[in-house]
Amino acid sequence: MPNSPWMFRVGAATVTVAALAACSDGAAPAPETPDRPVAEPLVATYDGGLYVLDGTSLEVRQDIPLDGFLRVNPAGDDAHVLVTTADGFRVLDAANARLTDDTFTASDPGHVVPHGENTVLFADGSGEITAFDPHQLGDGLPQVRNVATPEPHHGVAVILADGTLVHSLGDPDNRTGAVALDGDREIARSADCPGIHGETVAADETVVFGCENGALVYADGAFTKIASPTPYGRIGTVKGHEDSPVALGDMKVDPDAELERPGQFALIDTTTNQMRIVALPPSVSYSFRSLARGPQAEALILGTDGSLHVFDPVTGGPVKAIPVTGQWTEPDDWQEPRPTVFTREEAVYVTDPATRQIHLVDLGAGTVTASATLEQPPNELSGAVGHDH
């Protein structure tokens, strides 16, 4: 989480923005650097490129053509975003709306985890972990630290404030648990997290991973398993907040479903090591891009009814439901666009691919305060999240 506050001053407004036109021969135009920095930069992907938006006005400051399925993640500072491409993790200078050629090469690039003074990249195809100080971005690639895991797998890793590296364990066919390391010294290990996926850091540097039968927690040098109250309880996405000991996770309970559209979610209390399952209103579901945390650690679920549902993370009680988009259904293909929520300090952003819109939501007032219409349906949404030295 950022150490310095982001400032958002947005009144009620709706704007329409136009994408840059392609050259007549089909070649992409060379993007020009904006004449002023982009405030609180956001980055939305679409089929064929990236939009860099001003986070206060929602104005598109740059349209960057780029082929392939693109993923975007905060790089860990207040200016950059990492774009996952087929070659690796490419550095986008979001503050200046400029896609650099700097790339952390990776075989089958996967998760990006910024935390504190370290950002950690995981290459699924090799099992290699790459760590760097995100505040060294800006003038070529920073110095990196590489760590090899025993076998390639769809993995994830994080470095804590004391330097502890915690990473998943598995092989190309199965993922089983996690290990914590102090340099070459093993601190703790657990094999009790089948299908380990997703990671977050809650209060007091507590790491939470999702499992197919609950959650795995690392704190104070030891792993603790928090079992799901159901025989099968798959958590694949977890969202934490530095001020809350409770992590928010999705929850799927049908092991035979090809695509389960869950009607419940999990609240994982790392102080009591207990899990609470909370039901959404009848007929409301969500996707893995629906989960986020509010500025006061509220648990946020963007439901298929088009509302942003706000829950108390301690009691699980509903606080409010804010209408934002129309009704929607999670697509069968996970790479296809669907409404997505992204939060940063006081700001809550929601995309609606059906209308090609992005909205800024005021949680306190329970209203949409600004909207913009894009030329292409937005897919993934992220932004610069971090602090400047």
C-alpha positions in Angstrom: 0.0 0.0 0.0 1.2 3.6 -0.6 2.9 5.4 2.2 1.9 8.8 0.9 -1.7 9.7 0.0 -3.1 9.9 -3.5 -5.2 13.0 -4.0 -8.4 12.8 -5.9 -10.4 15.9 -6.8 -13.2 14.8 -9.2 -16.6 16.3 -9.5 -19.6 14.7 -11.2 -18.7 14.5 -14.9 -19.0 12.4 -18.0 -16.5 12.6 -20.8 -16.0 10.8 -24.1 -12.5 10.1 -25.3 -11.2 9.2 -28.7 -8.4 6.7 -29.4 -5.5 7.7 -31.6 -6.0 6.8 -35.3 -3.8 4.2 -36.9 -1.6 5.1 -39.9 -3.2 4.5 -43.3 -0.9 1.6 -44.0 -2.0 -0.2 -40.9 1.2 0.5 -38.9 0.8 1.8 -35.4 1.7 5.5 -34.9 4.6 6.3 -32.6 3.1 7.4 -29.3 4.1 10.9 -28.3 5.0 11.8 -24.7 2.3 14.0 -23.2 3.3 17.6 -22.5 2.6 17.2 -18.8 2.7 14.2 -16.4 -0.3 12.0 -16.1 -1.9 12.5 -12.7 -2.5 9.3 -10.7 -2.1 7.2 -13.8 -4.5 4.3 -14.6 -3.9 1.7 -17.3 -6.7 -0.3 -19.0 -6.0 -3.0 -21.6 -8.1 -3.7 -24.6 -7.9 -6.0 -27.6 -5.0 -4.4 -29.4 -3.4 -2.1 -26.9 -3.4 0.0 -23.7 -5.1 3.1 -22.6 -3.2 5.4 -20.1 -5.7 7.5 -18.3 -5.6 10.4 -15.9 -6.9 9.0 -12.6 -8.5 12.2 -11.6 -10.3 13.2 -14.8 -10.5 9.8 -16.5 -9.2 11.4 -19.6 -7.3 9.1 -21.9 -3.8 10.6 -22.1 -2.3 8.0 -24.5 -3.5 5.1 -26.6 -0.6 2.6 -27.1 -1.1 -0.1 -29.7 0.3 -3.5 -28.6 -0.6 -6.9 -29.9 -1.4 -10.0 -27.8 -3.3 -10.7 -24.6 -2.0 -8.1 -22.1 -2.0 -8.1 -18.4 -1.2 -5.1 -16.2 0.0 -4.8 -12.6 1.4 -2.0 -10.4 5.2 -2.0 -10.5 5.5 -0.8 -6.9 6.2 2.9 -7.3 4.1 6.0 -8.0 4.9 6.1 -11.8 5.2 2.7 -13.4 3.1 -0.3 -14.4 4.3 -3.7 -15.6 2.7 -5.0 -18.8 2.8 -8.8 -19.1 3.6 -9.8 -22.7 4.7 -13.1 -24.3 8.3 -12.1 -23.7 8.1 -11.1 -20.1 7.2 -8.1 -17.9 7.6 -4.8 -19.9 7.9 -1.5 -18.1 5.3 1.1 -18.8 6.2 4.7 -17.6 2.6 5.4 -16.9 3.3 8.9 -15.4 4.7 9.9 -18.8 2.4 7.6 -20.8 5.3 5.9 -22.5 5.8 2.2 -23.1 9.6 1.5 -22.7 11.6 -1.3 -24.3 12.8 -2.3 -20.8 11.6 -5.9 -20.2 12.2 -8.3 -17.4 12.4 -11.4 -19.6 10.5 -14.4 -18.3 9.4 -17.8 -19.5 5.6 -17.8 -19.3 5.4 -14.7 -17.1 2.8 -14.9 -14.3 2.2 -13.1 -11.0 3.6 -9.7 -10.0 3.7 -8.9 -6.3 4.8 -5.4 -5.2 5.3 -5.0 -1.4 7.2 -2.4 0.5 10.6 -1.9 -1.1 10.5 -5.0 -3.3 8.6 -6.1 -6.3 8.7 -9.8 -7.1 8.0 -11.4 -10.5 7.3 -15.1 -11.0 8.1 -16.9 -14.3 5.8 -20.0 -14.5 7.7 -21.6 -17.3 11.0 -21.7 -15.4 10.0 -21.3 -11.8 12.4 -18.3 -11.5 11.8 -15.5 -9.1 13.0 -12.0 -10.0 13.1 -9.3 -7.3 14.0 -5.6 -7.6 13.6 -2.2 -5.9 10.8 -0.5 -7.9 12.1 2.9 -7.0 15.1 2.2 -9.3 12.8 2.1 -12.3 13.1 5.0 -14.8 16.6 4.7 -16.3 16.9 1.3 -17.7 16.2 -1.9 -15.8 17.2 -1.9 -12.1 19.5 -4.4 -10.4 17.7 -7.7 -9.8 18.0 -10.6 -7.5 17.1 -14.0 -8.9 16.0 -17.1 -7.0 15.3 -20.5 -8.5 12.4 -22.6 -7.2 12.7 -26.4 -7.2 10.4 -26.9 -10.2 8.5 -24.7 -12.7 4.8 -24.1 -11.7 2.2 -21.4 -11.8 3.5 -19.7 -8.7 3.8 -16.6 -6.6 6.3 -15.0 -4.3 6.6 -12.0 -1.9 9.4 -10.4 0.0 8.5 -9.1 3.5 10.0 -6.0 5.2 12.6 -8.1 7.1 13.8 -9.7 3.9 12.0 -13.0 4.2 11.1 -14.5 0.9 7.9 -16.6 0.9 7.1 -18.5 -2.3 4.8 -21.2 -3.5 5.9 -24.8 -4.2 4.7 -27.1 -6.9 5.5 -28.6 -10.3 3.9 -28.2 -13.8 1.1 -30.6 -12.8 0.4 -29.8 -9.1 0.8 -27.0 -6.6 1.2 -28.1 -3.0 2.2 -25.4 -0.5 4.8 -22.7 0.3 8.2 -22.1 1.9 9.7 -19.2 3.8 13.4 -18.4 3.3 16.0 -16.2 5.0 18.6 -16.2 2.3 19.5 -19.8 1.8 18.1 -20.8 5.2 14.7 -22.3 5.4 12.5 -20.8 8.1 9.3 -22.8 7.6 7.5 -25.0 5.1 4.0 -26.2 4.5 2.6 -28.8 2.1 -1.0 -28.2 3.2 -2.2 -26.0 0.4 -3.3 -27.9 -2.6 -3.7 -25.8 -5.7 -2.1 -22.8 -4.0 -3.0 -19.6 -5.9 -3.2 -15.9 -5.1 -1.3 -14.0 -2.4 -1.9 -10.9 -0.3 -0.3 -9.3 2.7 -2.6 -8.3 5.6 -1.8 -6.3 8.8 1.5 -7.1 10.6 3.2 -8.5 7.5 0.9 -11.6 7.5 0.9 -13.4 4.2 -2.3 -15.2 3.0 -2.4 -17.7 0.2 -5.5 -19.3 -1.3 -5.9 -23.1 -1.4 -8.4 -25.6 -2.7 -9.4 -26.4 0.9 -9.1 -23.0 2.6 -6.2 -20.7 3.1 -2.5 -20.9 4.2 -1.2 -18.1 6.4 2.5 -17.2 7.1 3.2 -15.1 10.2 5.9 -14.9 12.9 8.1 -17.5 11.2 5.4 -20.2 10.9 2.7 -21.4 8.6 -0.9 -21.9 9.8 -3.6 -23.7 7.8 -7.1 -22.2 8.0 -9.5 -24.9 6.7 -12.5 -24.2 4.7 -15.8 -25.1 6.5 -16.8 -27.0 3.3 -15.0 -30.2 2.1 -14.0 -28.3 -1.1 -13.5 -24.6 -0.7 -11.2 -23.1 -3.3 -9.8 -19.7 -2.8 -7.9 -18.4 -5.8 -7.9 -14.6 -5.4 -7.1 -12.9 -2.1 -7.1 -9.2 -1.2 -5.6 -7.7 1.9 -5.2 -4.3 3.5 -2.3 -3.1 5.6 -4.6 -1.9 8.4 -6.7 -5.1 8.6 -5.9 -8.6 9.9 -8.8 -9.9 7.7 -8.1 -11.0 4.1 -10.9 -11.1 1.5 -11.0 -14.2 -0.7 -13.3 -15.7 -3.4 -14.9 -19.0 -2.5 -15.8 -21.8 -4.8 -17.5 -24.9 -3.3 -18.2 -27.2 -6.3 -15.2 -29.3 -7.3 -17.0 -30.6 -10.4 -18.0 -27.3 -11.9 -16.2 -26.4 -15.2 -16.9 -22.7 -14.4 -18.4 -22.1 -11.0 -20.0 -18.7 -10.6 -19.8 -18.3 -6.8 -22.5 -16.8 -4.7 -20.4 -16.5 -1.6 -17.0 -15.2 -0.5 -14.5 -15.8 2.3 -13.3 -13.5 5.1 -10.0 -14.9 6.6 -9.2 -13.6 10.1 -5.5 -14.0 10.7 -5.7 -13.1 14.4 -8.2 -15.9 15.2 -7.2 -18.2 12.3 -10.9 -18.6 11.4 -12.7 -18.3 8.1 -16.2 -16.8 7.7 -18.2 -17.6 4.6 -20.5 -14.7 3.5 -23.4 -15.2 1.1 -24.2 -12.6 -1.5 -27.8 -11.6 -2.2 -29.8 -14.3 -4.1 -28.8 -14.7 -7.8 -25.8 -12.5 -7.5 -22.3 -13.8 -8.4 -19.0 -12.3 -9.3 -15.6 -13.1 -11.0 -12.0 -13.0 -9.9 -11.7 -9.4 -11.0 -14.6 -8.4 -8.7 -12.7 -8.3 -5.4 -11.0 -5.3 -3.8 -10.5 -3.4 -0.5 -11.8 0.0 0.3 -9.9 2.9 2.0 -11.1 1.7 5.4 -10.4 -1.9 4.6 -14.0 -2.5 3.5 -14.5 -5.8 1.6 -15.7 -4.9 -1.9 -17.4 -7.3 -4.3 -18.5 -6.2 -7.8 -21.6 -8.3 -8.3 -23.2 -9.5 -11.5 -26.3 -7.4 -10.6 -24.2 -4.4 -11.5 -23.7 -3.2 -7.9 -20.6 -2.7 -5.9 -21.4 -4.5 -2.7 -19.6 -3.2 0.4 -19.2 -5.4 3.5 -17.8 -5.0 7.0 -14.6 -7.2 6.9 -14.9 -8.1 10.6 -18.6 -9.0 10.9 -19.3 -9.8 7.2 -22.4 -7.7 7.4 -23.5 -5.8 4.3 -22.9 -2.0 4.5 -24.3 -0.8 1.2 -24.7 -1.7 -2.5 -23.8 1.0 -5.0 -25.3 0.6 -8.5 -22.5 1.0 -11.1 -22.9 -1.1 -14.2 -25.7 -3.1 -15.9 -26.3 -6.7 -15.1 -23.6 -9.0 -16.5 -22.5 -12.7 -16.7 -19.0 -13.9 -16.2 -17.6 -15.1 -19.7 -16.5 -18.7 -20.1 -13.0 -17.6 -21.2 -11.1 -16.0 -18.4 -9.3 -13.7 -20.8 -12.5 -12.1 -22.0 -13.5 -8.7 -20.7 -15.9 -8.4 -17.8 -16.6 -5.6 -15.2 -13.5 -5.1 -13.1 -12.8 -3.1 -9.9 -9.5 -1.5 -9.0 -8.8 0.5 -5.8 -6.1 2.9 -4.7 -6.3 4.8 -1.4 -9.7 6.7 -1.5 -10.4 6.0 -5.2 -12.5 3.1 -6.5 -12.6 2.5 -10.2 -15.0 0.2 -12.1 -15.0 -0.8 -15.7 -18.0 -1.8 -17.8 -17.0 -3.4 -21.1 -20.6 -3.6 -22.3 -20.8 0.2 -22.4 -17.0 0.8 -22.9 -17.0 2.9 -19.8 -14.8 3.4 -16.7 -16.3 4.9 -13.5 -15.0 6.5 -10.4 -17.0 5.6 -7.3 -17.3 7.5 -4.1 -17.8 4.8 -1.4 -18.8 7.2 1.3 -21.5 8.9 -0.8 -22.4 5.7 -2.5 -22.4 7.3 -5.9 -20.6 7.3 -9.2 -18.8 10.7 -9.4 -17.2 10.5 -12.8 -17.4 8.4 -16.0 -15.6 8.2 -19.3 -16.4 6.3 -22.5 -13.6 4.6 -24.3 -13.4 3.6 -28.0 -12.7 0.0 -27.2 -14.1 -2.2 -24.4 -11.7 -2.2 -21.5 -10.4 -5.6 -20.2 -7.8 -5.5 -17.3 -7.4 -2.4 -15.2 -4.5 -1.4 -13.0 -2.4 1.7 -12.1 0.6 3.1 -10.4 0.4 2.1 -6.7 3.3 2.9 -4.5 5.3 5.7 -2.9 8.1 8.0 -4.0 11.4 8.1 -2.0 
